[in-house]
Amino acid sequence: MQRPDSGPNSAPELPTQYVPAEVEVPLYERWVERGYFEADAKSEKPPYTVVIPPPNVTGSLHLGHAFEHTLIDALTRRKRMQGFETLWQPGMDHAGIATQNVVERELAKEGKSRHDLGREAFIERVWKWKAESGGQIAGQMRRLGDGVAWSRDRFTMDEGLSRAVQTIFKKLYDDELIYRAERIINWCPRCLTAISDIEVDYQDDDGELVSLKYGEGDESLVVATTRAETMLGDTAVAVHPDDERYAHLIGKRIKLPLTDRTIPLVADAHVDPEFGTGAVKVTPAHDPNDFAIGQRHGLESIEVLDERGVITVHGPFQGLDRFEARSAIVAALRAEGRIVAEKRPYTHSVGHCSRCKTTLEPRLSLQWWVKVEPLAKAAGDAVRDGRVDIHPADLSQRYFDWVDNLNDWCISRQLWWGHRIPVWHGPNGETVCVGPDEQPPTGEGWTQDPDVLDTWFSSGLWPFSTLGWPEKTPDLEKFYPNSVLVTGYDLLFFWIARMMMFGLYAMDGQVPFRTIALHGMVRDEHGKKMSKSFGNVVNPLDWMDTYGSDAVRFTLAKGANPGTDVPIGEDWVQASRNFANKIWNATRFALMNGATVEGELPPAEKLSATDRWILSRLNTVVAEADAYYEDYQFAKLADALYHFAWDEVFDWYVELSKTTFFAGGEQAAVSGRVLGEVLDVTLRLLHPIVPFVTETLWTTLTGGESLVIADWPKDSGFRDTAAESEIENLQQAITEVRRFRSDQGLQPGQKVPARMDLSGTKLVAHEAAIRQLLRLQPEGEAFQVTATLPIAGATVALDLSGTIDVTAERKRLTKDLGAAEKEIAQANAKLSNEAFLAKAPDNVVDKIRGRLSKAETDVTRLTAQLDSLPEA
């Protein structure tokens, strides 16, 4: 193993208790002040780059953030220790809709709207809010221990990133990959803006399905709708061209109820003749499928709802909200005898705004679009040809399903806060796109496009815009492409696909990252989604205050299986706090008993079997940790380190070595050096996940400057299978006697006289440790054998006289023996029944066989215990 990074320590001391609140904040600030998390583009070290998925400037740290940040921090801390020039790039997203909503709510409290201020004053107000209240998450990230390069902190609307946005917009525009067109979009009547398909939350709503009769007599037909208010904008009825029921009506015009208009009946293959009546109303201005039909048949598009969802058509319904109009129109149709059928409630999937939860309205609108086909193909090819790995691999298909079927992306938003579209419109219909170093056109009648860009447009540039693109900076040359992207599988569509498309396009085919490591969502301890409405949302800062940041981090890492959701409960955080305390107490004991890192490890011939065993296991765990890190198996990593540290180091090695330490002398010094080595390496292995407690312990143990810049452990290759086998037998022997003591009702600390015959076994070298751990006293003059246990080729004779109520114990064991024998009889009866075996599922049969095996083992054990009891 490698030596510590600094000189030896002298008289190391630790407080009796670990108090996270006294350690974490000052320790983190010391790390930052010393510049440990900064990255140097001039370094000759190999680069390792990860960007933080930029949290919204309106946000605060939630468990999802804490989970993701813990995983990224663990990766980057390890790579830094391995000698990489490590950059974890921090920053925040301007969150267009969310931020504008926050500031507009503040204005509403003053009785004002953004229109009262005007665009420039409103934007100034947002910047002021951002400076005073935005970005509280940065302070919370420090509490968690995020090792980010704070000097590089970026914001998606800072000067450099704004230049990147304008540059790529101009490039896409000039390459005819950005265009302006009138199409159906998702419109939020509350936020008063278009939103993209991926920002639509679909949920089942209870509505109504109304069947309406259009036309009269033989030239009538029935259509069904859940949105009766849109019938005022119908410009056709469509049927399938092969539907004989309506062949006589195709090409004719029928009267549209409640209006003075007639509309044609058209034939279109999109219509499913098997669904409903086989006839559908066509409202091109308010439905995407209807819009496509309208385009194919040259139909007029009539808008009947304004931007706030209010009826605009002149007549009795003008001025009504869309939901009020729905009821009024159905009532009017009913009065005319046009209602053929009504179904209430009718549950159907309805799109809602992901920001404000308002029911969205499909609306015909003039918007800016990205032509995604060539960009999406490149993004798909980069994964297919292996330039980018998706982990876990089984989520790749979900990615392909998305990028292979992408529709053009609506990138314009009718907001004031955001990157304004760099296009100027002239008095005669001219359009000029302006790059960052170009002057916009001047003169009367020239105006800049009022819309801003979708937030995902700027965050899609994040891996390279944060490094100085479009300039060819040293940072860009050193740290691009990113090594890995760690994010939730839910962002495959929102963010990952955008970064893939823009990265490959802007960086001449160079991928934005080499690996996409996807994790799941954090859920409550019952596996339920966390939601304010469910009352199960947890503020991770509360848990950090109570249990410490390390406890929260370790709990999250312990549940992080790739691509799967993570349940978490407070009991689990408390257990992780107990683990931190265990590390603390064990290290404190070790320091008090001679554990040291001074000098080289003694040669193998001077080591006891116990020493060789723990060093062999240590190297195995180092190799396992490396493998788990490379495979992003954080749960397996945390579990392996937990059991090695708690079970093998603290519960076995330390306990087995106590007699050596207490005896003193040369062997105690040897074991002290071994224990120092094991603790040194174990603390290094644990540090990326639990950085605070390990830093405090390691610097005390070694005198080193900081674990943040210490070397990552390497597997020396040392293995000792003989020592591992010997200690495994020792563990089995001790465990068997402990089980017997427990079965006899003895207290853990109760001392029992014992005679041990270990001759001919390797246990003979461990007699002192066995007696210490099992509380076995020397036999003494009045020793009386009342129980004999065969263990690992040796025997242990115990004198239990006077320590237990033999009558009561015999009665208890006899009762348990009877239950085990009954279980055997029942299991054998079922397993010998051919009819049962023929019908029972394999898992049921296997379960019965397992019960039989356990019961047989219990009978053997209980019989032996009864035989070993003294006569009552």
NURO-812851 format. One record per residue (C-alpha): x, y, z. Coordinates in steps of 0.2 Angstrom, whole numbers, padded with zeros to 4 digits, always signed. Each point is the difference from the previous one (the first is absolute). Example, Ala and Ser with C-alpha at 12.3 -4.5 7.8 and 13.67 -1.06 7.14 Angstrom:
NURO-812851
+0062-0022+0039;+0006+0017-0003;
end
This chain:
NURO-812851
+0000+0000+0000;+0005+0018-0003;+0007+0011+0015;-0009+0015+0006;+0003+0017-0009;+0008+0009+0015;+0011-0004+0014;-0004-0010+0016;-0012+0007+0013;+0004+0002+0018;-0012-0004+0015;-0015+0000-0011;-0016+0003+0010;-0019+0000-0004;-0015+0006+0010;-0010-0014+0008;-0015+0004-0011;-0001+0005-0019;-0011+0016-0001;-0003+0003-0019;-0007+0018+0003;+0017+0005+0008;+0010-0007-0015;-0009+0001-0016;-0001+0018-0004;+0017+0006+0005;+0008-0015-0008;-0009+0003-0017;+0005+0018+0000;+0018-0005+0003;+0000-0011-0015;-0007+0014-0011;+0013+0013+0007;+0014-0012-0004;-0006-0002-0018;-0002-0019+0000;-0015+0000-0011;+0007+0012-0013;+0006-0006-0017;+0015+0006-0011;-0001-0001-0019;+0019+0001+0000;+0002-0016+0010;+0009-0015-0007;-0011-0012+0009;-0014-0009-0010;-0016+0009+0001;-0016-0006+0008;-0015+0011-0003;-0018+0000+0006;-0013+0014-0001;-0013+0002+0013;-0018-0001-0007;-0003+0018+0003;-0014+0002+0014;-0013+0014-0003;+0005+0017+0008;-0017-0001+0008;+0003-0017+0008;+0007-0006+0017;+0008-0016+0004;-0011-0015+0000;+0003-0019+0002;+0002-0002-0019;+0014+0013+0000;+0008-0007+0015;+0000-0018-0008;+0007+0006-0017;+0013+0011+0008;+0006-0014+0012;+0003-0011-0015;+0009+0013-0010;+0010+0006+0015;+0006-0018+0003;+0005-0003-0018;+0010+0017+0000;+0008-0002+0017;+0007-0018-0005;+0006+0006-0017;+0009+0015+0009;+0008-0012+0012;+0005-0011-0015;+0010+0015-0007;-0012+0007-0013;-0002+0018-0003;-0018+0000+0005;-0013+0013-0004;-0017-0001+0007;-0008+0015-0008;-0014+0009+0010;-0013+0012-0006;-0019+0004+0000;-0013+0001-0013;-0010+0016-0002;-0017-0010-0001;-0010+0011-0011;-0018-0004+0004;+0004-0004+0019;+0010+0016+0003;-0012+0011-0009;-0015-0007+0010;+0009+0003+0017;+0004+0018-0004;-0018+0003-0007;-0007-0007+0016;+0010+0013+0010;-0006+0014-0012;-0018-0006+0003;+0002+0002+0019;+0003+0019-0005;-0015+0000-0011;+0011+0001-0016;+0003-0011-0015;+0016-0001-0011;-0010+0011-0013;-0001+0014+0013;+0020+0000+0001;+0003-0003-0019;+0013-0013-0007;+0016+0008+0005;-0005+0005+0018;-0008-0017+0003;+0017-0009-0006;+0009+0012+0012;-0012-0006+0014;+0004-0018-0004;+0019+0003+0001;-0002+0008+0016;-0011-0014+0007;+0014-0012-0006;+0014+0009+0009;-0010+0001+0016;-0010-0016+0001;+0005-0012-0014;+0013-0013+0001;-0002-0005+0018;+0003-0017-0005;+0019+0004-0002;+0001+0002+0019;-0009-0016+0002;+0012-0009-0012;+0014+0005+0012;-0009-0008+0015;-0001-0016-0010;+0019+0001-0004;-0001+0002-0019;+0018+0001-0006;-0004+0012-0014;+0012+0013-0008;-0009+0016+0007;+0011+0012-0009;-0007-0007-0016;-0019+0002+0005;-0010+0004-0015;-0018+0006-0003;-0009-0004-0017;-0003+0019-0002;+0017+0006+0004;+0010+0010-0014;+0010-0015-0006;-0015-0012-0001;-0010+0013-0008;+0013+0002-0013;+0000-0019-0003;-0019+0000-0002;+0000+0014-0013;+0014-0009-0009;-0008-0017-0002;-0017+0008-0004;+0008+0010-0014;+0009-0016-0007;-0016-0010+0001;-0009+0014-0009;+0013+0002-0014;+0000-0019-0002;-0019+0000-0002;-0003-0010+0016;-0010+0013+0008;-0015+0007-0008;-0016+0009+0005;-0017-0008-0004;-0018+0000+0006;-0004-0017+0008;-0010-0007+0014;+0009+0001+0016;-0003-0003+0019;-0006+0016+0007;-0002+0005+0018;-0014+0012+0003;+0007+0004+0018;+0019+0002-0005;-0005+0008-0017;+0013-0009-0010;+0003-0015-0011;+0009-0015+0009;+0008-0015-0008;-0007-0017-0001;+0012-0006+0014;-0007+0013+0012;-0017-0007-0001;-0006-0011+0015;-0014-0012-0005;-0013-0005+0013;-0017-0008+0000;-0013+0013+0002;-0019-0003+0002;-0008+0009-0014;-0015-0004-0012;-0002-0008-0016;-0014+0008-0010;-0007-0008-0017;-0007+0014-0011;-0011-0001-0016;+0006+0011-0015;-0011+0002-0015;-0018-0005-0003;-0009-0016-0005;+0009-0012-0012;+0014+0013-0001;+0004+0000+0019;+0013-0009+0010;+0006-0001+0018;+0017+0005+0007;+0006-0001+0018;+0011+0012+0009;+0007+0004+0017;+0002+0018-0004;-0017+0006-0007;+0006+0019+0001;+0012-0003-0015;-0015-0005-0011;-0001+0019-0004;+0016-0002-0009;-0004-0015-0010;+0003+0001-0019;-0004-0018-0005;-0005-0017+0005;+0011-0014-0005;-0003-0018-0004;+0010-0014-0007;+0000-0001-0019;-0005-0019+0001;-0014+0002+0012;-0016-0004-0010;-0011+0007+0013;+0005+0018-0005;+0004-0002-0018;-0015+0009-0006;+0005+0015+0011;+0018+0002-0005;+0002+0017-0009;-0016+0007+0006;-0003+0014+0013;-0009-0001+0016;-0007+0013+0012;+0011+0003+0016;-0012+0001+0015;-0001+0017+0009;+0008+0009-0014;-0005+0007-0017;+0014-0010-0009;+0000-0016-0010;+0016-0011+0000;+0005-0014-0012;+0001-0018+0003;+0018-0006-0005;+0007-0017-0002;+0017-0003+0009;+0009-0016+0004;+0005+0006+0017;-0018-0003+0006;-0002-0017+0008;-0017-0007-0006;-0001-0012+0015;+0001+0013+0013;-0016+0008+0006;-0011+0005-0015;+0014+0000-0012;-0003+0019-0002;+0011+0014+0008;-0002+0019+0001;+0015+0009-0007;+0006+0016+0009;+0016+0004-0008;+0004+0015+0012;-0002-0010+0016;+0006-0018-0003;+0017-0007-0007;-0008-0014-0010;-0014+0011-0006;+0013+0013-0006;+0009-0014-0010;-0017-0005-0008;-0003+0019-0003;+0017+0001-0009;-0004-0015-0011;-0017+0007-0005;+0003+0018-0001;-0012+0004+0014;-0002+0017+0009;+0007+0001+0018;-0012+0010+0011;+0007+0005+0017;-0015+0001+0013;+0011+0001+0016;+0012+0014+0005;+0016-0001+0009;-0009-0001+0017;-0012-0014-0006;-0015+0012-0003;-0013-0002-0014;+0003+0014-0013;-0013-0005-0013;-0014+0013-0001;-0016-0006+0007;-0008-0006+0016;+0016-0009+0006;+0012+0014-0003;+0010+0005+0016;-0003-0017+0009;+0014-0010+0007;+0003-0016-0009;-0007-0011+0014;-0015+0012+0002;-0003-0001-0019;+0001-0019+0000;-0015-0001+0011;-0009+0014-0008;+0002-0007-0018;-0005-0018+0006;-0016+0008+0007;-0004+0010-0016;+0003-0016-0010;-0011-0010+0012;-0014+0013-0003;+0001-0002-0019;-0001-0019+0002;+0018-0002-0006;+0006-0011+0015;-0001-0018-0005;+0010-0007+0015;+0009+0007+0016;+0012-0010+0011;+0005+0008+0017;+0013-0002+0007;+0011-0005-0015;+0017-0003+0006;+0013+0004-0013;+0019+0006-0001;+0002+0019+0000;+0016+0010-0001;+0004+0012+0014;+0014+0013+0001;+0014-0007+0010;+0003+0017+0008;-0017+0006+0006;-0011-0016-0003;-0012+0010-0011;-0009-0011-0013;+0008+0004-0017;-0008+0005-0016;+0006-0006-0017;+0001+0017-0010;+0005+0005-0017;+0015+0012+0002;+0014+0008-0009;+0016-0006+0008;+0018-0004-0002;+0006-0018-0003;+0015-0011-0001;+0000-0012-0014;+0006-0015+0010;+0001-0014-0013;+0019+0001-0004;+0005+0005+0018;-0010-0014+0008;+0007-0013-0013;+0018+0005+0005;-0005-0001+0019;-0007-0018-0003;+0016-0005-0010;+0012+0005+0013;-0008-0012+0012;-0002-0014-0013;+0018+0001-0005;+0007+0000+0017;+0007+0017+0002;-0012+0003+0014;-0005-0014+0013;-0017+0000+0009;+0001-0008+0017;-0010-0010+0004;+0000-0007-0018;-0018-0005+0001;-0006+0018+0000;+0008+0003-0018;-0016-0006-0008;-0009+0014+0009;+0012+0012-0007;-0002-0006-0018;-0019-0001+0001;+0001+0019+0004;+0014+0007-0012;-0006-0011-0014;-0017+0007+0000;+0003+0018+0005;-0012+0014-0007;+0007+0017-0004;+0003+0009+0016;-0009+0016+0004;+0013+0011+0008;-0009+0017+0002;-0009+0005+0016;-0011+0015+0002;+0009+0006+0016;+0011+0015+0004;+0013-0009+0011;+0012-0010-0010;+0012+0001-0016;-0009+0011-0012;-0001-0007-0017;+0014+0009-0011;-0011+0004-0015;-0006+0017-0006;-0016+0002-0010;+0000+0014-0013;-0014+0012-0005;-0003-0010-0017;+0001-0017+0007;+0019-0002+0000;+0008-0012+0013;+0018+0002+0006;+0009-0012+0012;+0014+0009+0009;+0015-0009+0007;+0009+0006+0016;+0013+0011-0009;-0012+0007-0012;-0010+0016+0001;-0019-0001-0001;-0009+0009-0014;-0005+0018+0004;-0013+0012-0007;-0018+0002+0001;-0011-0015+0001;+0014-0012+0006;-0005-0010+0016;+0008-0015+0009;-0011-0016+0001;-0009+0001+0017;+0002-0018+0004;+0013-0008+0011;+0008-0018-0002;-0005-0015+0009;+0010-0003+0015;+0006-0017-0006;+0008+0009-0015;+0013+0008+0010;+0002-0014+0012;+0003-0011-0015;+0016+0009-0002;+0006-0003+0018;+0015-0012-0003;+0009+0012-0012;-0007+0017+0003;+0006-0001+0018;+0018-0003-0007;+0000+0016-0010;-0007-0005-0017;-0002+0007-0013;+0018+0006+0004;+0014-0014-0001;+0005+0002+0018;+0013-0011+0009;-0015-0006+0011;-0009-0006-0015;+0015-0009-0006;+0004-0008+0016;-0017-0004+0008;-0011-0004-0016;-0007-0012-0002;-0007-0004+0017;+0005-0017+0007;-0017-0004+0007;-0018+0007+0002;-0008-0006+0016;-0019+0004-0001;-0017-0007+0003;-0008-0011-0014;-0014+0012+0000;+0011+0013-0009;+0004-0011-0015;-0012+0010-0010;+0000+0017+0009;+0019+0003+0001;+0010-0014-0006;-0006-0001-0018;+0002+0019-0002;+0018-0001+0006;+0004-0014-0012;-0008+0009-0015;+0009+0017+0004;+0016-0007+0006;+0003-0011-0016;-0006+0015-0011;+0010+0014+0008;+0016-0010+0004;+0002-0008-0018;-0006-0017+0004;+0008-0001+0017;-0011-0008+0013;-0004+0011+0016;+0004-0015+0012;+0006-0018-0001;-0012-0008+0012;-0018+0004+0005;-0002-0008+0018;-0019+0000+0004;-0007-0001+0017;-0018-0001+0006;-0011+0011+0010;+0000+0001+0019;-0016-0006+0008;-0006-0002+0018;+0004-0016+0011;-0016-0008-0007;+0005+0003-0018;-0012+0014-0003;+0003+0015-0010;+0005+0015+0011;-0013+0014-0002;-0007+0014+0010;-0017-0006-0002;+0005-0017+0007;+0008+0009+0015;+0016-0011-0002;+0012+0013-0006;+0016+0001+0010;+0012+0015+0001;+0018-0008+0000;+0006+0014+0010;-0011-0005+0015;+0009-0017+0000;+0017+0007-0002;-0003+0011+0015;-0006-0015+0010;+0012-0014-0006;+0013+0009-0010;+0004+0001-0019;+0010-0016+0000;-0015-0010+0006;-0011+0007-0014;+0013-0003-0013;+0003-0017+0005;-0018-0005+0001;-0003+0007-0018;+0015-0009-0007;-0005-0016+0009;-0016+0000-0010;+0007+0005-0017;-0002-0014-0012;+0002+0006-0018;-0016+0006-0008;-0012-0006+0014;-0009+0011+0012;+0007+0002+0018;-0011-0002+0015;+0006+0010+0016;-0007+0002+0017;+0007+0008+0016;+0003-0016+0009;+0013-0004-0014;+0008+0017+0002;+0001-0003+0019;+0009-0017-0004;+0013+0009-0011;+0003+0012+0015;+0003-0015+0010;+0013-0006-0013;+0009+0017+0001;+0000-0002+0019;+0007-0018-0001;+0014+0006-0012;+0004+0014+0013;+0000-0011+0015;+0010-0014-0008;+0013+0013-0006;+0001+0008+0017;+0003-0017+0008;+0013-0004-0013;+0009+0016+0003;+0000-0003+0019;+0007-0017-0002;+0015+0003-0012;-0007+0000-0017;+0013+0010-0011;+0005+0003-0018;+0018+0003+0004;+0012-0011-0009;-0002-0014-0013;-0011-0014+0003;+0009-0015+0009;+0005-0014-0012;-0013-0014-0001;+0010-0012+0011;-0002+0012+0015;-0019+0001-0003;-0013-0010+0010;-0013-0010-0010;-0012+0013+0006;+0011+0014-0008;+0002-0009-0016;-0018-0004-0001;-0006+0019+0002;+0014+0006-0013;-0006-0013-0012;-0018+0005+0002;+0005+0018-0001;+0008-0002-0018;-0016-0010-0005;-0011+0014+0005;+0011+0013-0009;-0002-0010-0016;-0019-0001+0003;-0002+0018+0003;+0009+0004-0016;-0011-0011-0010;-0016+0006+0008;+0006+0018-0004;+0003-0003-0018;-0017-0008-0002;-0009+0013+0010;-0006-0013+0012;-0001+0012+0015;-0012-0011+0010;+0012-0015-0001;+0015+0011+0004;-0008+0007+0015;-0006-0017+0006;+0017-0007-0002;+0009+0014+0009;-0013-0001+0014;+0002-0018+0003;+0019+0000-0001;+0002+0015+0011;-0013-0005+0013;+0000-0019+0000;+0018-0005-0005;+0011+0015+0006;-0010+0006+0016;-0009-0016+0005;+0013-0013-0004;+0017+0007-0002;+0000+0013+0014;-0008-0013+0012;+0011-0014-0005;+0015+0012+0002;-0005+0006+0018;+0010-0013+0009;+0015+0004-0010;-0001+0018+0003;-0003-0003+0019;+0015-0011+0001;+0011+0013-0008;+0017-0005-0007;+0006-0002-0017;-0015-0009-0007;-0011+0014+0006;+0011+0013-0009;-0002-0011-0016;-0019-0001+0002;+0000+0019+0003;+0009+0003-0016;-0012-0011-0009;-0016+0008+0008;+0007+0017-0005;+0002-0006-0018;-0017-0007-0001;-0008+0015+0008;+0010+0011-0012;-0006-0009-0016;-0018-0002+0007;-0002+0018+0003;+0007+0004-0017;-0013-0012-0008;-0014+0007+0010;+0005+0019-0002;-0009+0003-0017;-0017-0005+0007;+0002+0006+0018;+0013+0014-0001;-0001+0009+0017;+0002-0014+0013;+0013-0008-0011;+0010+0016-0002;+0000+0003+0019;+0005-0017+0004;+0013-0002-0014;+0009+0016+0004;+0001-0005+0018;+0006-0017-0003;+0013+0004-0014;+0005+0019+0003;-0004+0002-0019;-0006+0016-0007;-0017-0006-0007;-0008-0015-0007;-0007+0011-0014;+0018+0000-0008;+0006-0017+0007;+0004-0014-0011;-0014-0013-0004;+0005-0017+0006;+0006-0013-0012;-0001-0019+0001;+0017-0006+0004;-0004-0017-0005;+0003-0008+0017;-0011-0014+0004;+0001-0014+0013;-0013-0013-0003;+0007-0011+0014;-0002+0014+0013;-0018+0004-0007;-0005-0018+0002;+0008-0001+0018;-0009+0016+0006;-0016-0006-0009;+0000-0016+0011;+0004+0011+0015;-0015+0011-0003;-0011-0016-0003;+0006-0007+0017;-0003+0016+0009;-0017+0002-0008;-0005-0017+0004;+0004+0002+0019;-0009+0017+0000;-0015-0008-0007;+0000-0014+0013;+0002+0013+0014;-0014+0009-0007;-0011-0015-0001;+0004-0004+0018;-0006+0017+0005;+0017+0006+0005;+0003+0019+0000;+0013+0006-0012;+0012+0006+0014;-0003-0015+0011;+0016-0009+0004;+0000-0019-0001;+0014-0012+0005;+0006-0010-0015;+0013-0013-0004;+0006+0001-0018;+0009-0014-0010;+0006+0008-0015;+0015-0011-0004;+0003-0005-0017;-0010+0015-0007;+0006+0017-0005;-0012+0007+0013;+0013-0003+0013;+0009+0016-0004;-0016+0009+0003;-0005-0007+0017;+0003+0017+0009;-0011+0009-0013;-0014-0014+0001;-0001+0002+0019;+0000+0019-0001;-0014+0001-0013;-0011-0014+0008;+0003+0005+0018;+0007-0018+0004;+0009-0001+0017;+0014-0012+0004;-0008-0016+0007;+0005+0001+0018;+0001-0014+0013;-0019-0002+0002;-0003-0001-0019;-0014-0012-0005;-0003-0004-0018;-0019+0003-0004;+0001+0002-0019;+0013-0004-0013;+0000+0008-0017;+0009-0007-0015;+0007+0015-0011;+0011+0000-0015;+0009-0016+0005;+0002+0006+0018;-0011-0001+0016;-0005+0012+0013;-0007-0007+0016;-0011+0012+0011;-0005+0001+0018;-0018+0007+0000;-0004-0005+0017;-0008+0014+0010;-0001+0011-0016;-0017-0006-0007;-0017-0007+0006;+0003-0018-0007;-0018-0005+0002;-0007+0015-0009;+0013-0001-0013;-0003-0019-0003;-0019+0004-0002;+0003+0014-0012;+0012-0010-0011;-0012-0015+0000;-0015+0011-0005;+0011+0007-0015;+0006-0018-0004;-0019-0006-0001;-0004+0015-0012;+0015-0004-0011;-0005-0019-0001;-0018+0005-0004;+0007+0011-0014;+0010-0014-0007;-0015-0012+0000;-0011+0013-0009;+0013+0004-0013;+0003-0018-0004;-0018-0004-0001;-0002+0014-0014;+0016-0005-0009;-0005-0019-0001;-0017+0005-0007;+0001-0003-0019;-0016+0010-0003;+0006+0015+0009;+0017+0000-0009;-0009-0001-0016;-0010+0015+0003;+0011+0011+0011;+0010+0014-0008;+0019-0003+0001;+0003+0015+0012;-0013-0008+0012;+0009-0017+0000;+0017+0008+0002;-0007+0010+0015;-0006-0016+0008;+0017-0008-0003;+0008+0014+0008;-0011-0001+0015;+0004-0018+0002;+0019+0003-0001;-0001+0013+0013;-0011-0011+0012;+0012-0014-0002;+0015+0011+0005;-0011+0007+0014;-0003-0018+0007;+0019-0004-0001;+0004+0016+0009;-0014-0001+0013;+0004-0019+0004;+0018+0004+0002;-0004+0015+0012;-0012-0012+0010;+0014-0013+0001;+0012+0013+0006;-0011+0006+0015;+0005-0006+0017;-0013-0010+0010;-0013+0010+0008;
end
